[in-house]
Amino acid sequence: MGRKRSLTLNWATQRARRANIKTRLSKLIKKTNELTILCDGRACLMVNDREDDQLVVWPSTQEAQPLVENLYSFTEHERDPKAADPESSIETIS
């Protein structure tokens, strides 16, 4: 005989999942803040919350927008020099 299947409540798991995401997001924001202080650099954090359909941006949208624009001003190879894309390697060689 097989084991009896355990009963899981969908609303309980959703509530626990939502609480877990909320605590992880706050810890991630704290780590990003510590990183900017310790390394004396600039950073932004953008997380898409699918359940509430909103974008969580740290520190603020006005401060993050220039950083994102600066990132996209670089070429794809400059953004990720460790990428193993053969086409970009050929472009940088020639």
Secondary structure, DSSP 8 states (H G I E B T S, - for coil): ---------HHHHHHHHHHHHHHHHHHHHHHHHHHHHHHT----EEEEETTTTEEEEES-HHHHHHHHHHHHHS-HHHH-TT---HHHHHHHH-
